Amino acid sequence: MYTNTFNPFKNTTGYLVESKEKTIAYLTDCAGIKDNALELLKNTKIDECYIDACHAPGYPDKNHLNYEEATKILDEIGAKKSSLIHGSHETLCYIKDNNIGLKYKYVEF
């Protein structure tokens, strides 16, 4: 699944893993999702979805989503459980320091 829409020089791959027990979408290092890939995700019953949300809004990066962009995509996909991944330390500190409430949580390791 080709996921990067804003940087035509960097192809990225999203993964849709299906088993008998669950379906997981893993979308990392992307700056958006192509329309055909988004339609596929929207038309699939996804149990868990993980999406790149590296930066805070306003950070200039054509390779990663910010948490507001990622939230909009997760809302469109409509998975049973959705999570943000790949948050930079600057972004995570910014969220904490500014008491920003997020609709979806970052996965912590």
Biopython code that builds the backbone (N, CA, C, O; Angstrom):
import numpy as np
from Bio.PDB.StructureBuilder import StructureBuilder

atoms = [
    (1, "MET", "N", (0.849, -1.158, 0.000)),
    (1, "MET", "CA", (0.000, 0.000, 0.000)),
    (1, "MET", "C", (0.901, 1.228, 0.000)),
    (1, "MET", "O", (1.694, 1.399, 0.926)),
    (2, "TYR", "N", (0.804, 2.088, -1.010)),
    (2, "TYR", "CA", (1.604, 3.306, -1.105)),
    (2, "TYR", "C", (0.947, 4.391, -0.275)),
    (2, "TYR", "O", (-0.237, 4.674, -0.461)),
    (3, "THR", "N", (1.697, 5.012, 0.647)),
    (3, "THR", "CA", (1.062, 5.934, 1.589)),
    (3, "THR", "C", (1.459, 7.390, 1.460)),
    (3, "THR", "O", (0.706, 8.254, 1.909)),
    (4, "ASN", "N", (2.585, 7.706, 0.879)),
    (4, "ASN", "CA", (3.079, 9.078, 0.912)),
    (4, "ASN", "C", (2.494, 9.911, -0.223)),
    (4, "ASN", "O", (2.683, 9.575, -1.392)),
    (5, "THR", "N", (1.786, 10.992, 0.101)),
    (5, "THR", "CA", (1.162, 11.819, -0.927)),
    (5, "THR", "C", (1.881, 13.134, -1.173)),
    (5, "THR", "O", (1.723, 13.717, -2.246)),
    (6, "PHE", "N", (2.656, 13.617, -0.230)),
    (6, "PHE", "CA", (3.230, 14.946, -0.350)),
    (6, "PHE", "C", (4.660, 14.965, -0.869)),
    (6, "PHE", "O", (5.120, 16.006, -1.337)),
    (7, "ASN", "N", (5.357, 13.876, -0.804)),
    (7, "ASN", "CA", (6.736, 13.817, -1.245)),
    (7, "ASN", "C", (6.870, 12.728, -2.306)),
    (7, "ASN", "O", (7.054, 11.557, -1.972)),
    (8, "PRO", "N", (6.779, 13.108, -3.591)),
    (8, "PRO", "CA", (6.797, 12.086, -4.643)),
    (8, "PRO", "C", (8.125, 11.369, -4.791)),
    (8, "PRO", "O", (8.200, 10.376, -5.515)),
    (9, "PHE", "N", (9.173, 11.835, -4.133)),
    (9, "PHE", "CA", (10.486, 11.222, -4.236)),
    (9, "PHE", "C", (10.721, 10.156, -3.173)),
    (9, "PHE", "O", (11.725, 9.446, -3.220)),
    (10, "LYS", "N", (9.813, 10.039, -2.226)),
    (10, "LYS", "CA", (9.978, 9.062, -1.153)),
    (10, "LYS", "C", (8.771, 8.141, -1.125)),
    (10, "LYS", "O", (7.690, 8.538, -0.687)),
    (11, "ASN", "N", (8.950, 6.928, -1.586)),
    (11, "ASN", "CA", (7.891, 5.934, -1.483)),
    (11, "ASN", "C", (7.913, 5.344, -0.086)),
    (11, "ASN", "O", (8.976, 5.015, 0.441)),
    (12, "THR", "N", (6.757, 5.212, 0.504)),
    (12, "THR", "CA", (6.653, 4.549, 1.796)),
    (12, "THR", "C", (5.602, 3.455, 1.685)),
    (12, "THR", "O", (4.739, 3.493, 0.808)),
    (13, "THR", "N", (5.681, 2.514, 2.554)),
    (13, "THR", "CA", (4.768, 1.383, 2.506)),
    (13, "THR", "C", (3.971, 1.314, 3.790)),
    (13, "THR", "O", (4.530, 1.364, 4.886)),
    (14, "GLY", "N", (2.670, 1.200, 3.650)),
    (14, "GLY", "CA", (1.806, 0.923, 4.780)),
    (14, "GLY", "C", (1.457, -0.551, 4.741)),
    (14, "GLY", "O", (1.428, -1.159, 3.671)),
    (15, "TYR", "N", (1.197, -1.119, 5.888)),
    (15, "TYR", "CA", (0.917, -2.547, 5.961)),
    (15, "TYR", "C", (-0.496, -2.786, 6.473)),
    (15, "TYR", "O", (-0.933, -2.162, 7.440)),
    (16, "LEU", "N", (-1.198, -3.691, 5.817)),
    (16, "LEU", "CA", (-2.497, -4.153, 6.264)),
    (16, "LEU", "C", (-2.356, -5.653, 6.486)),
    (16, "LEU", "O", (-2.272, -6.431, 5.535)),
    (17, "VAL", "N", (-2.332, -6.044, 7.750)),
    (17, "VAL", "CA", (-2.086, -7.432, 8.118)),
    (17, "VAL", "C", (-3.403, -8.040, 8.586)),
    (17, "VAL", "O", (-4.020, -7.566, 9.540)),
    (18, "GLU", "N", (-3.819, -9.098, 7.898)),
    (18, "GLU", "CA", (-5.078, -9.739, 8.222)),
    (18, "GLU", "C", (-4.848, -11.177, 8.670)),
    (18, "GLU", "O", (-4.078, -11.915, 8.054)),
    (19, "SER", "N", (-5.519, -11.565, 9.744)),
    (19, "SER", "CA", (-5.491, -12.945, 10.212)),
    (19, "SER", "C", (-6.918, -13.334, 10.589)),
    (19, "SER", "O", (-7.839, -12.529, 10.450)),
    (20, "LYS", "N", (-7.099, -14.545, 11.057)),
    (20, "LYS", "CA", (-8.433, -14.979, 11.491)),
    (20, "LYS", "C", (-8.898, -14.200, 12.716)),
    (20, "LYS", "O", (-10.093, -13.969, 12.897)),
    (21, "GLU", "N", (-7.938, -13.795, 13.562)),
    (21, "GLU", "CA", (-8.275, -13.134, 14.822)),
    (21, "GLU", "C", (-8.488, -11.624, 14.688)),
    (21, "GLU", "O", (-9.381, -11.063, 15.323)),
    (22, "LYS", "N", (-7.667, -10.966, 13.862)),
    (22, "LYS", "CA", (-7.782, -9.508, 13.773)),
    (22, "LYS", "C", (-7.116, -8.983, 12.517)),
    (22, "LYS", "O", (-6.360, -9.681, 11.842)),
    (23, "THR", "N", (-7.423, -7.724, 12.227)),
    (23, "THR", "CA", (-6.820, -7.006, 11.108)),
    (23, "THR", "C", (-6.145, -5.766, 11.663)),
    (23, "THR", "O", (-6.749, -5.003, 12.416)),
    (24, "ILE", "N", (-4.881, -5.569, 11.286)),
    (24, "ILE", "CA", (-4.086, -4.445, 11.792)),
    (24, "ILE", "C", (-3.553, -3.642, 10.616)),
    (24, "ILE", "O", (-3.042, -4.205, 9.648)),
    (25, "ALA", "N", (-3.678, -2.318, 10.707)),
    (25, "ALA", "CA", (-3.059, -1.414, 9.733)),
    (25, "ALA", "C", (-1.905, -0.704, 10.429)),
    (25, "ALA", "O", (-2.068, -0.165, 11.524)),
    (26, "TYR", "N", (-0.739, -0.707, 9.790)),
    (26, "TYR", "CA", (0.465, -0.081, 10.333)),
    (26, "TYR", "C", (0.975, 0.898, 9.282)),
    (26, "TYR", "O", (1.461, 0.486, 8.229)),
    (27, "LEU", "N", (0.864, 2.184, 9.566)),
    (27, "LEU", "CA", (1.154, 3.239, 8.599)),
    (27, "LEU", "C", (2.203, 4.172, 9.180)),
    (27, "LEU", "O", (1.886, 5.074, 9.956)),
    (28, "THR", "N", (3.449, 3.948, 8.798)),
    (28, "THR", "CA", (4.522, 4.735, 9.385)),
    (28, "THR", "C", (5.309, 5.484, 8.317)),
    (28, "THR", "O", (5.262, 5.144, 7.135)),
    (29, "ASP", "N", (6.027, 6.502, 8.754)),
    (29, "ASP", "CA", (6.852, 7.336, 7.876)),
    (29, "ASP", "C", (6.071, 7.808, 6.651)),
    (29, "ASP", "O", (6.542, 7.700, 5.519)),
    (30, "CYS", "N", (4.888, 8.326, 6.894)),
    (30, "CYS", "CA", (4.083, 8.817, 5.778)),
    (30, "CYS", "C", (3.678, 10.266, 6.025)),
    (30, "CYS", "O", (3.557, 10.716, 7.164)),
    (31, "ALA", "N", (3.477, 10.968, 4.936)),
    (31, "ALA", "CA", (3.016, 12.345, 5.011)),
    (31, "ALA", "C", (1.585, 12.453, 4.512)),
    (31, "ALA", "O", (1.083, 13.553, 4.281)),
    (32, "GLY", "N", (0.942, 11.335, 4.350)),
    (32, "GLY", "CA", (-0.425, 11.280, 3.872)),
    (32, "GLY", "C", (-0.690, 9.902, 3.305)),
    (32, "GLY", "O", (0.196, 9.049, 3.260)),
    (33, "ILE", "N", (-1.913, 9.699, 2.875)),
    (33, "ILE", "CA", (-2.288, 8.412, 2.310)),
    (33, "ILE", "C", (-3.003, 8.662, 0.983)),
    (33, "ILE", "O", (-3.930, 9.467, 0.903)),
    (34, "LYS", "N", (-2.559, 7.965, -0.041)),
    (34, "LYS", "CA", (-3.192, 8.082, -1.354)),
    (34, "LYS", "C", (-4.674, 7.724, -1.247)),
    (34, "LYS", "O", (-5.068, 6.910, -0.412)),
    (35, "ASP", "N", (-5.480, 8.339, -2.098)),
    (35, "ASP", "CA", (-6.924, 8.125, -2.057)),
    (35, "ASP", "C", (-7.310, 6.654, -2.177)),
    (35, "ASP", "O", (-8.180, 6.182, -1.445)),
    (36, "ASN", "N", (-6.671, 5.921, -3.096)),
    (36, "ASN", "CA", (-7.046, 4.512, -3.275)),
    (36, "ASN", "C", (-6.680, 3.680, -2.040)),
    (36, "ASN", "O", (-7.409, 2.753, -1.688)),
    (37, "ALA", "N", (-5.572, 3.995, -1.385)),
    (37, "ALA", "CA", (-5.189, 3.287, -0.169)),
    (37, "ALA", "C", (-6.151, 3.639, 0.974)),
    (37, "ALA", "O", (-6.526, 2.772, 1.764)),
    (38, "LEU", "N", (-6.542, 4.904, 1.056)),
    (38, "LEU", "CA", (-7.478, 5.321, 2.103)),
    (38, "LEU", "C", (-8.828, 4.631, 1.911)),
    (38, "LEU", "O", (-9.444, 4.195, 2.883)),
    (39, "GLU", "N", (-9.284, 4.532, 0.676)),
    (39, "GLU", "CA", (-10.550, 3.836, 0.403)),
    (39, "GLU", "C", (-10.473, 2.378, 0.824)),
    (39, "GLU", "O", (-11.420, 1.846, 1.403)),
    (40, "LEU", "N", (-9.351, 1.728, 0.537)),
    (40, "LEU", "CA", (-9.160, 0.340, 0.955)),
    (40, "LEU", "C", (-9.269, 0.223, 2.473)),
    (40, "LEU", "O", (-9.953, -0.664, 2.984)),
    (41, "LEU", "N", (-8.598, 1.115, 3.188)),
    (41, "LEU", "CA", (-8.624, 1.087, 4.649)),
    (41, "LEU", "C", (-10.027, 1.362, 5.189)),
    (41, "LEU", "O", (-10.464, 0.712, 6.139)),
    (42, "LYS", "N", (-10.724, 2.309, 4.595)),
    (42, "LYS", "CA", (-12.075, 2.652, 5.042)),
    (42, "LYS", "C", (-13.057, 1.509, 4.806)),
    (42, "LYS", "O", (-14.024, 1.356, 5.553)),
    (43, "ASN", "N", (-12.816, 0.715, 3.783)),
    (43, "ASN", "CA", (-13.714, -0.382, 3.431)),
    (43, "ASN", "C", (-13.304, -1.713, 4.042)),
    (43, "ASN", "O", (-13.872, -2.751, 3.705)),
    (44, "THR", "N", (-12.327, -1.692, 4.933)),
    (44, "THR", "CA", (-11.859, -2.885, 5.623)),
    (44, "THR", "C", (-12.181, -2.740, 7.108)),
    (44, "THR", "O", (-11.972, -1.675, 7.689)),
    (45, "LYS", "N", (-12.684, -3.795, 7.716)),
    (45, "LYS", "CA", (-12.942, -3.762, 9.161)),
    (45, "LYS", "C", (-11.610, -3.942, 9.873)),
    (45, "LYS", "O", (-11.087, -5.052, 9.968)),
    (46, "ILE", "N", (-11.070, -2.834, 10.372)),
    (46, "ILE", "CA", (-9.748, -2.842, 10.999)),
    (46, "ILE", "C", (-9.910, -2.832, 12.522)),
    (46, "ILE", "O", (-10.607, -1.990, 13.088)),
    (47, "ASP", "N", (-9.253, -3.782, 13.153)),
    (47, "ASP", "CA", (-9.304, -3.871, 14.608)),
    (47, "ASP", "C", (-8.360, -2.873, 15.270)),
    (47, "ASP", "O", (-8.727, -2.217, 16.245)),
    (48, "GLU", "N", (-7.142, -2.761, 14.737)),
    (48, "GLU", "CA", (-6.146, -1.846, 15.294)),
    (48, "GLU", "C", (-5.463, -1.101, 14.153)),
    (48, "GLU", "O", (-5.097, -1.686, 13.134)),
    (49, "CYS", "N", (-5.300, 0.209, 14.352)),
    (49, "CYS", "CA", (-4.609, 1.029, 13.353)),
    (49, "CYS", "C", (-3.565, 1.888, 14.063)),
    (49, "CYS", "O", (-3.857, 2.564, 15.049)),
    (50, "TYR", "N", (-2.354, 1.842, 13.542)),
    (50, "TYR", "CA", (-1.237, 2.616, 14.081)),
    (50, "TYR", "C", (-0.749, 3.531, 12.972)),
    (50, "TYR", "O", (-0.495, 3.078, 11.856)),
    (51, "ILE", "N", (-0.615, 4.832, 13.278)),
    (51, "ILE", "CA", (-0.232, 5.792, 12.240)),
    (51, "ILE", "C", (0.840, 6.755, 12.735)),
    (51, "ILE", "O", (0.859, 7.167, 13.896)),
    (52, "ASP", "N", (1.717, 7.092, 11.822)),
    (52, "ASP", "CA", (2.799, 8.051, 12.044)),
    (52, "ASP", "C", (2.232, 9.413, 12.446)),
    (52, "ASP", "O", (1.355, 9.950, 11.769)),
    (53, "ALA", "N", (2.725, 9.955, 13.527)),
    (53, "ALA", "CA", (2.350, 11.300, 13.968)),
    (53, "ALA", "C", (3.573, 11.908, 14.646)),
    (53, "ALA", "O", (3.577, 12.149, 15.853)),
    (54, "CYS", "N", (4.586, 12.144, 13.866)),
    (54, "CYS", "CA", (5.901, 12.513, 14.380)),
    (54, "CYS", "C", (5.935, 13.901, 15.014)),
    (54, "CYS", "O", (6.631, 14.116, 16.006)),
    (55, "HIS", "N", (5.193, 14.829, 14.448)),
    (55, "HIS", "CA", (5.377, 16.232, 14.834)),
    (55, "HIS", "C", (4.114, 16.908, 15.344)),
    (55, "HIS", "O", (3.004, 16.393, 15.210)),
    (56, "ALA", "N", (4.320, 18.071, 15.927)),
    (56, "ALA", "CA", (3.229, 18.964, 16.274)),
    (56, "ALA", "C", (2.855, 19.765, 15.031)),
    (56, "ALA", "O", (3.682, 19.912, 14.132)),
    (57, "PRO", "N", (1.638, 20.281, 14.960)),
    (57, "PRO", "CA", (1.242, 21.092, 13.811)),
    (57, "PRO", "C", (2.195, 22.271, 13.617)),
    (57, "PRO", "O", (2.678, 22.864, 14.582)),
    (58, "GLY", "N", (2.451, 22.592, 12.362)),
    (58, "GLY", "CA", (3.320, 23.719, 12.041)),
    (58, "GLY", "C", (4.772, 23.349, 11.822)),
    (58, "GLY", "O", (5.549, 24.167, 11.330)),
    (59, "TYR", "N", (5.153, 22.130, 12.177)),
    (59, "TYR", "CA", (6.531, 21.700, 11.965)),
    (59, "TYR", "C", (6.706, 21.361, 10.490)),
    (59, "TYR", "O", (5.964, 20.543, 9.947)),
    (60, "PRO", "N", (7.680, 21.983, 9.845)),
    (60, "PRO", "CA", (7.848, 21.764, 8.395)),
    (60, "PRO", "C", (8.520, 20.425, 8.070)),
    (60, "PRO", "O", (9.738, 20.290, 8.186)),
    (61, "ASP", "N", (7.729, 19.455, 7.669)),
    (61, "ASP", "CA", (8.268, 18.132, 7.342)),
    (61, "ASP", "C", (7.389, 17.499, 6.280)),
    (61, "ASP", "O", (6.186, 17.333, 6.483)),
    (62, "LYS", "N", (7.975, 17.148, 5.160)),
    (62, "LYS", "CA", (7.225, 16.533, 4.067)),
    (62, "LYS", "C", (7.268, 15.011, 4.120)),
    (62, "LYS", "O", (6.799, 14.344, 3.198)),
    (63, "ASN", "N", (7.823, 14.463, 5.187)),
    (63, "ASN", "CA", (7.947, 13.012, 5.306)),
    (63, "ASN", "C", (7.093, 12.405, 6.407)),
    (63, "ASN", "O", (6.971, 11.182, 6.484)),
    (64, "HIS", "N", (6.499, 13.233, 7.261)),
    (64, "HIS", "CA", (5.746, 12.721, 8.404)),
    (64, "HIS", "C", (4.486, 13.542, 8.623)),
    (64, "HIS", "O", (4.431, 14.722, 8.277)),
    (65, "LEU", "N", (3.478, 12.907, 9.199)),
    (65, "LEU", "CA", (2.259, 13.593, 9.604)),
    (65, "LEU", "C", (2.457, 14.254, 10.963)),
    (65, "LEU", "O", (3.323, 13.849, 11.738)),
    (66, "ASN", "N", (1.657, 15.266, 11.244)),
    (66, "ASN", "CA", (1.587, 15.770, 12.614)),
    (66, "ASN", "C", (0.371, 15.125, 13.279)),
    (66, "ASN", "O", (-0.418, 14.459, 12.609)),
    (67, "TYR", "N", (0.214, 15.313, 14.578)),
    (67, "TYR", "CA", (-0.844, 14.589, 15.278)),
    (67, "TYR", "C", (-2.240, 15.033, 14.860)),
    (67, "TYR", "O", (-3.177, 14.243, 14.964)),
    (68, "GLU", "N", (-2.415, 16.256, 14.394)),
    (68, "GLU", "CA", (-3.742, 16.679, 13.920)),
    (68, "GLU", "C", (-4.076, 16.017, 12.582)),
    (68, "GLU", "O", (-5.208, 15.580, 12.376)),
    (69, "GLU", "N", (-3.101, 15.939, 11.673)),
    (69, "GLU", "CA", (-3.316, 15.269, 10.388)),
    (69, "GLU", "C", (-3.597, 13.782, 10.589)),
    (69, "GLU", "O", (-4.492, 13.214, 9.964)),
    (70, "ALA", "N", (-2.820, 13.168, 11.469)),
    (70, "ALA", "CA", (-2.997, 11.743, 11.748)),
    (70, "ALA", "C", (-4.372, 11.469, 12.356)),
    (70, "ALA", "O", (-5.009, 10.467, 12.029)),
    (71, "THR", "N", (-4.824, 12.348, 13.229)),
    (71, "THR", "CA", (-6.141, 12.191, 13.851)),
    (71, "THR", "C", (-7.249, 12.223, 12.804)),
    (71, "THR", "O", (-8.184, 11.424, 12.875)),
    (72, "LYS", "N", (-7.163, 13.116, 11.852)),
    (72, "LYS", "CA", (-8.174, 13.195, 10.785)),
    (72, "LYS", "C", (-8.220, 11.907, 9.975)),
    (72, "LYS", "O", (-9.296, 11.419, 9.631)),
    (73, "ILE", "N", (-7.054, 11.362, 9.674)),
    (73, "ILE", "CA", (-7.002, 10.109, 8.912)),
    (73, "ILE", "C", (-7.558, 8.954, 9.735)),
    (73, "ILE", "O", (-8.311, 8.132, 9.214)),
    (74, "LEU", "N", (-7.195, 8.883, 11.019)),
    (74, "LEU", "CA", (-7.731, 7.820, 11.876)),
    (74, "LEU", "C", (-9.253, 7.909, 11.978)),
    (74, "LEU", "O", (-9.940, 6.887, 11.982)),
    (75, "ASP", "N", (-9.776, 9.131, 12.059)),
    (75, "ASP", "CA", (-11.231, 9.304, 12.088)),
    (75, "ASP", "C", (-11.871, 8.748, 10.819)),
    (75, "ASP", "O", (-12.921, 8.110, 10.879)),
    (76, "GLU", "N", (-11.239, 8.989, 9.671)),
    (76, "GLU", "CA", (-11.775, 8.492, 8.401)),
    (76, "GLU", "C", (-11.721, 6.968, 8.325)),
    (76, "GLU", "O", (-12.656, 6.335, 7.835)),
    (77, "ILE", "N", (-10.632, 6.383, 8.806)),
    (77, "ILE", "CA", (-10.467, 4.936, 8.730)),
    (77, "ILE", "C", (-11.465, 4.216, 9.632)),
    (77, "ILE", "O", (-12.038, 3.197, 9.246)),
    (78, "GLY", "N", (-11.667, 4.747, 10.825)),
    (78, "GLY", "CA", (-12.667, 4.195, 11.726)),
    (78, "GLY", "C", (-12.359, 2.824, 12.310)),
    (78, "GLY", "O", (-13.257, 1.996, 12.461)),
    (79, "ALA", "N", (-11.100, 2.581, 12.636)),
    (79, "ALA", "CA", (-10.718, 1.306, 13.255)),
    (79, "ALA", "C", (-11.310, 1.197, 14.657)),
    (79, "ALA", "O", (-11.647, 2.205, 15.279)),
    (80, "LYS", "N", (-11.432, -0.038, 15.147)),
    (80, "LYS", "CA", (-11.933, -0.244, 16.507)),
    (80, "LYS", "C", (-11.012, 0.398, 17.540)),
    (80, "LYS", "O", (-11.479, 0.993, 18.512)),
    (81, "LYS", "N", (-9.701, 0.276, 17.326)),
    (81, "LYS", "CA", (-8.705, 0.879, 18.214)),
    (81, "LYS", "C", (-7.676, 1.581, 17.342)),
    (81, "LYS", "O", (-7.143, 0.990, 16.403)),
    (82, "SER", "N", (-7.400, 2.830, 17.649)),
    (82, "SER", "CA", (-6.428, 3.610, 16.873)),
    (82, "SER", "C", (-5.399, 4.227, 17.790)),
    (82, "SER", "O", (-5.708, 4.643, 18.906)),
    (83, "SER", "N", (-4.152, 4.282, 17.297)),
    (83, "SER", "CA", (-3.060, 4.832, 18.099)),
    (83, "SER", "C", (-2.104, 5.620, 17.217)),
    (83, "SER", "O", (-1.951, 5.344, 16.028)),
    (84, "LEU", "N", (-1.465, 6.606, 17.831)),
    (84, "LEU", "CA", (-0.422, 7.387, 17.181)),
    (84, "LEU", "C", (0.922, 6.731, 17.488)),
    (84, "LEU", "O", (1.128, 6.190, 18.574)),
    (85, "ILE", "N", (1.828, 6.785, 16.522)),
    (85, "ILE", "CA", (3.170, 6.242, 16.727)),
    (85, "ILE", "C", (4.196, 7.226, 16.195)),
    (85, "ILE", "O", (3.862, 8.186, 15.502)),
    (86, "HIS", "N", (5.453, 6.967, 16.534)),
    (86, "HIS", "CA", (6.589, 7.691, 15.965)),
    (86, "HIS", "C", (6.650, 9.156, 16.404)),
    (86, "HIS", "O", (7.145, 10.007, 15.665)),
    (87, "GLY", "N", (6.153, 9.445, 17.592)),
    (87, "GLY", "CA", (6.209, 10.813, 18.105)),
    (87, "GLY", "C", (7.629, 11.210, 18.473)),
    (87, "GLY", "O", (8.315, 10.483, 19.191)),
    (88, "SER", "N", (8.069, 12.355, 17.985)),
    (88, "SER", "CA", (9.410, 12.822, 18.352)),
    (88, "SER", "C", (9.394, 13.277, 19.809)),
    (88, "SER", "O", (8.343, 13.617, 20.352)),
    (89, "HIS", "N", (10.565, 13.279, 20.431)),
    (89, "HIS", "CA", (10.620, 13.719, 21.832)),
    (89, "HIS", "C", (10.179, 15.170, 21.966)),
    (89, "HIS", "O", (9.576, 15.541, 22.973)),
    (90, "GLU", "N", (10.472, 15.998, 20.962)),
    (90, "GLU", "CA", (10.039, 17.402, 21.004)),
    (90, "GLU", "C", (8.514, 17.511, 20.979)),
    (90, "GLU", "O", (7.926, 18.320, 21.696)),
    (91, "THR", "N", (7.891, 16.693, 20.152)),
    (91, "THR", "CA", (6.434, 16.709, 20.053)),
    (91, "THR", "C", (5.794, 16.220, 21.346)),
    (91, "THR", "O", (4.852, 16.834, 21.846)),
    (92, "LEU", "N", (6.300, 15.125, 21.883)),
    (92, "LEU", "CA", (5.731, 14.578, 23.114)),
    (92, "LEU", "C", (5.896, 15.553, 24.281)),
    (92, "LEU", "O", (4.994, 15.679, 25.109)),
    (93, "CYS", "N", (7.027, 16.235, 24.356)),
    (93, "CYS", "CA", (7.231, 17.259, 25.395)),
    (93, "CYS", "C", (6.297, 18.443, 25.179)),
    (93, "CYS", "O", (5.741, 18.975, 26.140)),
    (94, "TYR", "N", (6.120, 18.858, 23.934)),
    (94, "TYR", "CA", (5.221, 19.971, 23.599)),
    (94, "TYR", "C", (3.790, 19.648, 24.052)),
    (94, "TYR", "O", (3.115, 20.490, 24.643)),
    (95, "ILE", "N", (3.342, 18.435, 23.770)),
    (95, "ILE", "CA", (1.992, 18.019, 24.159)),
    (95, "ILE", "C", (1.854, 18.052, 25.679)),
    (95, "ILE", "O", (0.867, 18.566, 26.205)),
    (96, "LYS", "N", (2.828, 17.511, 26.372)),
    (96, "LYS", "CA", (2.786, 17.472, 27.837)),
    (96, "LYS", "C", (2.865, 18.874, 28.445)),
    (96, "LYS", "O", (2.077, 19.223, 29.324)),
    (97, "ASP", "N", (3.824, 19.673, 27.968)),
    (97, "ASP", "CA", (4.031, 21.016, 28.529)),
    (97, "ASP", "C", (2.842, 21.946, 28.306)),
    (97, "ASP", "O", (2.607, 22.866, 29.088)),
    (98, "ASN", "N", (2.095, 21.696, 27.229)),
    (98, "ASN", "CA", (0.958, 22.560, 26.895)),
    (98, "ASN", "C", (-0.397, 21.928, 27.219)),
    (98, "ASN", "O", (-1.446, 22.431, 26.816)),
    (99, "ASN", "N", (-0.351, 20.815, 27.957)),
    (99, "ASN", "CA", (-1.577, 20.129, 28.375)),
    (99, "ASN", "C", (-2.551, 19.912, 27.228)),
    (99, "ASN", "O", (-3.746, 20.178, 27.358)),
    (100, "ILE", "N", (-2.040, 19.432, 26.115)),
    (100, "ILE", "CA", (-2.866, 19.207, 24.937)),
    (100, "ILE", "C", (-3.544, 17.846, 25.062)),
    (100, "ILE", "O", (-2.890, 16.821, 25.254)),
    (101, "GLY", "N", (-4.844, 17.862, 24.949)),
    (101, "GLY", "CA", (-5.610, 16.618, 24.981)),
    (101, "GLY", "C", (-5.712, 16.043, 23.583)),
    (101, "GLY", "O", (-6.133, 16.729, 22.651)),
    (102, "LEU", "N", (-5.338, 14.813, 23.439)),
    (102, "LEU", "CA", (-5.387, 14.153, 22.143)),
    (102, "LEU", "C", (-6.532, 13.142, 22.112)),
    (102, "LEU", "O", (-6.826, 12.491, 23.115)),
    (103, "LYS", "N", (-7.165, 13.020, 20.966)),
    (103, "LYS", "CA", (-8.224, 12.036, 20.802)),
    (103, "LYS", "C", (-7.668, 10.612, 20.846)),
    (103, "LYS", "O", (-8.295, 9.701, 21.384)),
    (104, "TYR", "N", (-6.468, 10.442, 20.263)),
    (104, "TYR", "CA", (-5.814, 9.139, 20.223)),
    (104, "TYR", "C", (-4.494, 9.237, 20.978)),
    (104, "TYR", "O", (-3.821, 10.265, 20.918)),
    (105, "LYS", "N", (-4.123, 8.186, 21.678)),
    (105, "LYS", "CA", (-2.894, 8.186, 22.456)),
    (105, "LYS", "C", (-1.717, 7.701, 21.612)),
    (105, "LYS", "O", (-1.873, 6.944, 20.654)),
    (106, "TYR", "N", (-0.542, 8.165, 22.007)),
    (106, "TYR", "CA", (0.687, 7.647, 21.437)),
    (106, "TYR", "C", (1.018, 6.310, 22.084)),
    (106, "TYR", "O", (0.837, 6.140, 23.290)),
    (107, "VAL", "N", (1.496, 5.375, 21.299)),
    (107, "VAL", "CA", (1.968, 4.109, 21.828)),
    (107, "VAL", "C", (3.271, 4.368, 22.552)),
    (107, "VAL", "O", (4.179, 4.995, 22.006)),
    (108, "GLU", "N", (3.365, 3.891, 23.773)),
    (108, "GLU", "CA", (4.586, 4.069, 24.562)),
    (108, "GLU", "C", (5.333, 2.749, 24.639)),
    (108, "GLU", "O", (4.732, 1.691, 24.828)),
    (109, "PHE", "N", (6.626, 2.819, 24.493)),
    (109, "PHE", "CA", (7.448, 1.620, 24.592)),
    (109, "PHE", "C", (8.309, 1.682, 25.816)),
    (109, "PHE", "O", (9.078, 0.757, 26.077)),
]
sb = StructureBuilder()
sb.init_structure("model")
sb.init_model(0)
sb.init_chain("A")
sb.init_seg("    ")
for serial, (resi, resn, name, xyz) in enumerate(atoms, 1):
    if name == "N":
        sb.init_residue(resn, " ", resi, " ")
    sb.init_atom(name, np.array(xyz, "f"), 0.0, 1.0, " ", f" {name:<3s}", serial, name[0])
structure = sb.get_structure()
